[in-house]
Amino acid sequence: MNRFIKTSMTALAFASAATFAQAQEVTIRVHHFMSAKAPLHANFLVPFAERVAKASDGRIKIVPYDSMSLGGRPSDLYDQAADGAVEAVLTLPGYTSGRFNRSEVFELPFIMQNSVATSQAYYDLIESDLQDGELADTKILTAWVHGPGVIHSEEPITKLEDLAGKEMRGPTRLVTDLLGELGATPVGMPLPKIPENLSKGVISGAVVPWEVTPSIKLAELVNNHTELGGDRALYTAVFVLAMNWDVYEGMPDDLRAILDAETGKGLSKFAGEVMRDADAFGRSKAEGNNIIQLDEAEVGRWIDAAQPVYDRWIARASDEGFDGAAAIEQAKGLIAANQ
């Protein structure tokens, strides 16, 4: 074979390999527990998938799978991404209680101020501390929080004493702990069970953000809704969009760069905005109901009553090997920096 032919064939081989690499496609299934109508599916995951597809000329396909349609329970989601059962998941770290203790700092009562700033603050903490710490088993593409938790009740809650003896649904261990300190009788149950248990009188109210109330028609089931005035929030919950490390690192370099550009803190801000807008829509569905806003003095009484929740969390943090009081101050500082 003469030198010219050999050189031409080598060049052709390299060109073919480059063309093949350029044509490679990546499909990322995102498994989650919500319905396809939920704001985080319809208004967050779907637009995100469309943006990534456009940026990659269709070479990255993000396909959301709602309602646990790929199997398992919501509490399994994080490990499904870690183990490679799916490429990625959208989940709440709090679904595996006691495992993601540093993340839980943002879920403490009255820490969160607004979903956009707090979402970005949580992502900042992941970048600086948690990606190489408690969240090291997955690549965290982004993270955020939902809007302020609100008390929705059959009877009006206008002061601390009104909670005494009320059976109130709480979503997490921190919130049920808080409800107990505020004088209520906390009842843990999943969101879809709220309407049935309200109807049967098992609970007399629930704490959830406005965002989810339309999906369970909560404003039709109770007439009273108690918010904290000002920038305080009763509680929030943290979310992550987590990806399997092998899938992430196995992507072609150019596609991984595109995914990086479309995720991170910018996507965290977008998720926080989706939560904020969904709250506004949910609240609009309660027009005509009794929406109560506690004043600053009354909120101060609730904060004082919640102090044992902080004390127990700080003690648990010490057991887990980190300074809980310092973590709280760090979280507050990160929120303030993102305002």
Backbone torsions as a table, in degrees:
resi	resn	phi	psi	omega
1	MET	NA	127.5	-177.9
2	ASN	-75.7	163.7	-172.7
3	ARG	-60.9	-37.5	-178.1
4	PHE	-64.3	-45.3	-179.3
5	ILE	-64.5	-43.0	-179.1
6	LYS	-62.1	-44.1	179.5
7	THR	-63.5	-41.0	180.0
8	SER	-64.4	-41.0	179.8
9	MET	-66.8	-38.0	178.0
10	THR	-64.4	-43.9	178.9
11	ALA	-62.2	-40.3	178.8
12	LEU	-64.0	-39.5	179.2
13	ALA	-63.1	-44.1	178.6
14	PHE	-64.0	-40.7	179.5
15	ALA	-63.6	-40.8	179.3
16	SER	-65.2	-41.2	178.5
17	ALA	-63.4	-40.9	179.5
18	ALA	-65.5	-40.6	178.3
19	THR	-63.8	-40.7	178.7
20	PHE	-63.2	-44.9	180.0
21	ALA	-61.8	-41.8	179.9
22	GLN	-63.9	-30.3	-176.3
23	ALA	-84.9	-10.3	-178.4
24	GLN	-57.2	140.4	178.3
25	GLU	-121.0	151.9	178.8
26	VAL	-125.1	128.1	174.7
27	THR	-109.0	126.5	-179.6
28	ILE	-117.3	106.4	174.4
29	ARG	-80.9	130.6	178.5
30	VAL	-112.4	108.4	-176.9
31	HIS	-92.4	137.9	177.0
32	HIS	-153.9	175.2	-169.7
33	PHE	-100.1	-8.9	-174.6
34	MET	-88.1	168.3	177.4
35	SER	-79.1	165.9	179.0
36	ALA	-68.1	-15.8	179.0
37	LYS	-89.3	-11.5	-178.1
38	ALA	-63.4	144.5	-179.3
39	PRO	-55.3	-36.8	-178.3
40	LEU	-70.5	-22.8	173.7
41	HIS	-84.6	-58.5	-171.4
42	ALA	-72.3	-36.5	-172.1
43	ASN	-106.1	-7.4	179.3
44	PHE	-119.1	-62.1	-175.1
45	LEU	-65.6	-42.9	-177.5
46	VAL	-64.9	-49.5	176.4
47	PRO	-62.6	-36.8	177.1
48	PHE	-60.3	-46.1	179.0
49	ALA	-61.2	-39.2	179.9
50	GLU	-66.5	-39.7	179.7
51	ARG	-66.1	-42.5	-179.6
52	VAL	-66.3	-40.4	177.8
53	ALA	-61.3	-42.3	179.4
54	LYS	-66.2	-44.4	-177.8
55	ALA	-65.4	-28.8	-177.5
56	SER	-101.4	10.9	-176.0
57	ASP	54.4	37.7	175.8
58	GLY	81.8	4.4	-176.3
59	ARG	-81.8	-20.4	172.0
60	ILE	-109.6	120.5	179.7
61	LYS	-112.6	115.3	176.2
62	ILE	-102.4	121.3	-174.6
63	VAL	-120.8	107.2	178.3
64	PRO	-73.3	138.7	173.7
65	TYR	-119.9	109.4	-174.0
66	ASP	-89.2	171.2	168.5
67	SER	54.9	34.6	179.3
68	MET	55.1	36.7	-174.3
69	SER	-70.0	-14.8	176.2
70	LEU	-94.4	6.3	174.5
71	GLY	100.5	164.2	179.7
72	GLY	89.0	-175.7	178.8
73	ARG	-110.9	160.2	177.6
74	PRO	-52.5	-35.7	-179.8
75	SER	-68.6	-12.8	178.7
76	ASP	-86.9	-12.7	-166.5
77	LEU	-59.6	-49.1	-176.7
78	TYR	-57.2	-44.1	-179.1
79	ASP	-70.1	-25.6	175.5
80	GLN	-63.2	-38.5	176.0
81	ALA	-73.1	-43.3	-178.8
82	ALA	-61.0	-40.1	-175.7
83	ASP	-86.6	-11.9	179.2
84	GLY	88.7	12.8	175.1
85	ALA	-63.3	-32.8	172.1
86	VAL	-136.1	164.8	-178.7
87	GLU	-73.9	-35.3	-176.8
88	ALA	-156.5	160.6	177.3
89	VAL	-140.1	154.6	166.7
90	LEU	-111.6	121.3	-174.7
91	THR	-155.1	172.1	173.4
92	LEU	-104.2	122.3	174.7
93	PRO	-54.5	-31.2	-178.8
94	GLY	-64.1	-12.3	176.5
95	TYR	-66.1	-19.4	174.7
96	THR	-113.9	83.6	-172.5
97	SER	-58.0	135.0	176.7
98	GLY	85.5	-0.9	-176.5
99	ARG	-98.5	-34.4	-175.9
100	PHE	-117.6	70.3	-169.6
101	ASN	-73.5	-34.0	178.3
102	ARG	-68.8	-38.5	178.4
103	SER	-60.9	-31.3	-173.8
104	GLU	-64.9	-15.1	-177.3
105	VAL	-58.6	-34.6	-179.5
106	PHE	-74.5	-14.1	179.9
107	GLU	-90.9	-5.1	177.8
108	LEU	-61.8	149.2	-178.3
109	PRO	-58.2	137.9	170.8
110	PHE	68.7	8.4	177.9
111	ILE	-78.4	-48.2	-175.6
112	MET	-68.6	140.2	179.1
113	GLN	-113.9	-45.4	170.4
114	ASN	-151.6	155.1	-170.2
115	SER	-68.2	-30.1	-177.0
116	VAL	-73.0	-51.0	179.8
117	ALA	-65.7	-41.4	-177.0
118	THR	-71.2	-34.0	175.7
119	SER	-60.0	-46.6	179.8
120	GLN	-67.7	-35.0	177.7
121	ALA	-63.8	-41.1	178.8
122	TYR	-64.9	-40.8	178.0
123	TYR	-64.2	-38.9	176.8
124	ASP	-58.2	-42.5	179.7
125	LEU	-65.5	-37.3	176.9
126	ILE	-62.0	-46.7	-179.2
127	GLU	-61.4	-41.5	-173.6
128	SER	-84.0	-30.4	-170.4
129	ASP	-132.8	-40.9	-163.7
130	LEU	-91.9	-27.6	-179.7
131	GLN	-61.3	-36.3	177.0
132	ASP	-95.5	5.5	-179.1
133	GLY	-115.2	-114.0	-173.3
134	GLU	-70.4	-15.0	179.9
135	LEU	-108.3	19.4	-174.0
136	ALA	-69.0	-17.2	-177.0
137	ASP	-73.8	-13.1	177.8
138	THR	-136.2	160.4	170.9
139	LYS	-86.0	116.7	180.0
140	ILE	-84.8	111.8	-179.1
141	LEU	-75.3	-38.3	174.1
142	THR	-166.4	175.1	-177.4
143	ALA	-157.0	156.8	-177.4
144	TRP	-165.1	-179.0	176.3
145	VAL	-130.6	159.2	172.3
146	HIS	-86.0	173.7	-177.2
147	GLY	-71.6	-179.5	-174.9
148	PRO	-58.6	136.2	173.2
149	GLY	-69.0	140.3	-176.9
150	VAL	-125.7	145.2	176.0
151	ILE	-89.5	122.1	177.8
152	HIS	-114.1	122.3	-169.0
153	SER	-144.7	156.9	176.9
154	GLU	-70.2	-39.7	177.8
155	GLU	-107.6	148.4	-177.5
156	PRO	-65.0	138.2	174.6
157	ILE	-111.5	100.1	-176.3
158	THR	-109.7	-13.6	179.2
159	LYS	-152.7	166.6	-174.9
160	LEU	-55.3	-41.0	-176.0
161	GLU	-64.6	-22.3	-178.7
162	ASP	-68.2	-16.9	179.9
163	LEU	-83.2	-12.8	-173.2
164	ALA	-55.5	120.2	175.8
165	GLY	76.5	-2.2	-179.0
166	LYS	-75.7	132.4	176.7
167	GLU	-81.1	109.5	-173.3
168	MET	-119.8	129.7	177.4
169	ARG	-74.4	132.9	175.0
170	GLY	-123.9	147.1	-174.1
171	PRO	-88.8	-26.2	-174.0
172	THR	-135.7	170.8	-179.2
173	ARG	-65.1	-34.7	178.8
174	LEU	-67.4	-39.5	-178.4
175	VAL	-71.9	-41.3	177.2
176	THR	-65.2	-36.4	174.9
177	ASP	-61.0	-45.2	178.5
178	LEU	-61.0	-47.5	-178.5
179	LEU	-58.3	-40.0	177.8
180	GLY	-62.4	-42.5	179.4
181	GLU	-67.8	-27.3	179.1
182	LEU	-82.7	-3.7	174.9
183	GLY	105.1	-6.9	179.3
184	ALA	-80.6	169.9	171.6
185	THR	-101.2	104.1	-174.6
186	PRO	-74.2	140.7	178.2
187	VAL	-130.6	118.6	177.2
188	GLY	-86.1	132.1	176.5
189	MET	-164.0	152.7	177.7
190	PRO	-69.2	156.0	-176.5
191	LEU	-53.0	-46.6	-175.9
192	PRO	-62.8	-16.3	-178.5
193	LYS	-84.5	-9.7	-175.4
194	ILE	-60.5	-50.4	-177.2
195	PRO	-57.6	-46.4	-179.2
196	GLU	-61.2	-43.4	-176.8
197	ASN	-74.5	-28.3	170.9
198	LEU	-66.6	-44.4	-178.9
199	SER	-62.4	-35.7	-178.6
200	LYS	-86.0	-5.7	179.8
201	GLY	79.5	11.7	178.1
202	VAL	-67.9	-36.0	175.2
203	ILE	-126.9	155.5	178.0
204	SER	-109.8	3.1	177.6
205	GLY	180.0	177.3	-178.4
206	ALA	-151.8	152.3	172.8
207	VAL	-110.1	117.6	177.9
208	VAL	-149.7	157.9	173.4
209	PRO	-71.9	158.0	178.3
210	TRP	-56.4	-31.9	-174.7
211	GLU	-51.9	-39.5	-174.3
212	VAL	-91.9	-7.8	-173.4
213	THR	-64.2	-35.8	179.0
214	PRO	-62.8	-34.2	-175.7
215	SER	-66.2	-26.5	178.3
216	ILE	-113.0	9.6	177.9
217	LYS	52.3	44.3	-174.2
218	LEU	-67.1	-33.9	-179.6
219	ALA	-68.2	-13.4	175.1
220	GLU	-92.1	-15.9	-176.8
221	LEU	-95.5	-30.2	176.6
222	VAL	-133.1	155.8	-175.1
223	ASN	-107.5	-6.6	-173.2
224	ASN	-119.5	137.2	-176.2
225	HIS	-139.5	119.9	-175.0
226	THR	-109.6	119.7	177.1
227	GLU	-109.8	156.6	171.3
228	LEU	-89.8	134.4	180.0
229	GLY	-72.4	165.6	177.2
230	GLY	70.2	-145.9	-174.9
231	ASP	-95.5	6.6	-177.8
232	ARG	-83.5	150.1	175.4
233	ALA	-131.7	139.5	-179.6
234	LEU	-58.7	-44.0	178.2
235	TYR	-169.7	172.5	168.0
236	THR	-147.5	-179.6	174.2
237	ALA	-135.4	146.2	-178.4
238	VAL	-96.1	144.9	178.4
239	PHE	-121.7	153.2	171.1
240	VAL	-134.4	149.3	167.5
241	LEU	-107.0	103.9	-169.0
242	ALA	-113.4	138.8	-175.5
243	MET	-122.5	147.4	176.1
244	ASN	-64.6	131.4	-176.3
245	TRP	-62.2	-43.1	-177.7
246	ASP	-61.9	-40.5	178.6
247	VAL	-66.5	-44.8	-179.4
248	TYR	-61.1	-50.1	-176.8
249	GLU	-73.2	-19.2	178.6
250	GLY	-84.7	-4.2	177.8
251	MET	-70.3	147.6	171.2
252	PRO	-54.9	146.5	-174.3
253	ASP	-54.9	-41.5	-176.7
254	ASP	-68.1	-36.4	179.4
255	LEU	-72.9	-37.8	177.3
256	ARG	-63.2	-37.5	177.8
257	ALA	-64.0	-39.0	177.5
258	ILE	-65.3	-44.6	179.2
259	LEU	-62.0	-41.9	177.9
260	ASP	-59.7	-41.4	-178.1
261	ALA	-67.5	-28.2	-176.4
262	GLU	-93.8	-3.6	-178.7
263	THR	-115.7	-146.1	177.1
264	GLY	70.9	-150.1	-172.0
265	LYS	-69.0	-32.5	177.4
266	GLY	-61.4	-41.1	178.0
267	LEU	-70.8	-32.3	175.2
268	SER	-60.0	-45.2	177.9
269	LYS	-61.3	-43.2	179.2
270	PHE	-60.7	-43.1	179.5
271	ALA	-62.6	-41.7	177.5
272	GLY	-61.6	-36.6	177.7
273	GLU	-68.6	-38.0	176.5
274	VAL	-61.1	-42.9	178.4
275	MET	-63.7	-43.3	179.0
276	ARG	-60.7	-45.8	-178.2
277	ASP	-69.1	-35.6	178.0
278	ALA	-67.8	-34.3	175.0
279	ASP	-62.0	-44.7	-179.4
280	ALA	-61.1	-40.8	178.6
281	PHE	-65.9	-45.9	179.8
282	GLY	-60.8	-41.0	179.3
283	ARG	-64.6	-36.0	180.0
284	SER	-63.2	-26.6	179.2
285	LYS	-73.6	-11.6	179.7
286	ALA	-101.2	10.7	177.9
287	GLU	-57.9	133.0	-175.6
288	GLY	99.4	-20.2	174.1
289	ASN	-82.9	174.9	-178.4
290	ASN	-91.4	101.4	178.9
291	ILE	-99.6	115.9	-174.0
292	ILE	-103.8	133.6	174.1
293	GLN	-117.3	119.2	178.9
294	LEU	-72.2	140.2	178.3
295	ASP	-81.7	174.2	-172.8
296	GLU	-61.7	-39.3	-179.3
297	ALA	-65.1	-41.9	-179.8
298	GLU	-68.8	-40.7	177.0
299	VAL	-59.6	-38.2	177.4
300	GLY	-59.0	-37.4	177.7
301	ARG	-65.0	-39.8	179.2
302	TRP	-66.6	-40.7	178.7
303	ILE	-62.6	-43.1	178.1
304	ASP	-61.2	-42.1	-178.9
305	ALA	-66.7	-25.0	-177.3
306	ALA	-84.2	-4.4	-174.1
307	GLN	-54.4	-38.7	177.9
308	PRO	-60.2	-28.4	177.1
309	VAL	-63.7	-43.6	176.7
310	TYR	-63.0	-45.2	-177.3
311	ASP	-59.7	-43.0	-179.7
312	ARG	-68.9	-37.5	179.6
313	TRP	-66.3	-41.9	178.6
314	ILE	-63.1	-39.2	177.4
315	ALA	-64.4	-41.9	178.1
316	ARG	-65.0	-38.3	178.1
317	ALA	-59.3	-43.0	177.9
318	SER	-59.9	-40.5	177.5
319	ASP	-63.2	-30.8	-179.6
320	GLU	-87.1	-2.7	173.8
321	GLY	93.4	19.2	174.8
322	PHE	-136.7	162.7	-176.0
323	ASP	-85.6	104.5	-176.3
324	GLY	-66.0	-40.5	179.8
325	ALA	-63.1	-41.2	177.8
326	ALA	-66.8	-36.2	178.6
327	ALA	-63.9	-38.4	178.2
328	ILE	-64.3	-45.2	179.1
329	GLU	-65.1	-37.5	176.9
330	GLN	-61.8	-45.4	179.9
331	ALA	-61.2	-44.7	178.9
332	LYS	-61.4	-41.3	179.4
333	GLY	-65.3	-39.7	179.0
334	LEU	-65.8	-39.8	177.3
335	ILE	-62.5	-46.8	-179.4
336	ALA	-60.5	-37.8	-179.1
337	ALA	-68.0	-20.9	-178.0
338	ASN	-103.0	4.4	179.8
339	GLN	-70.1	NA	NA
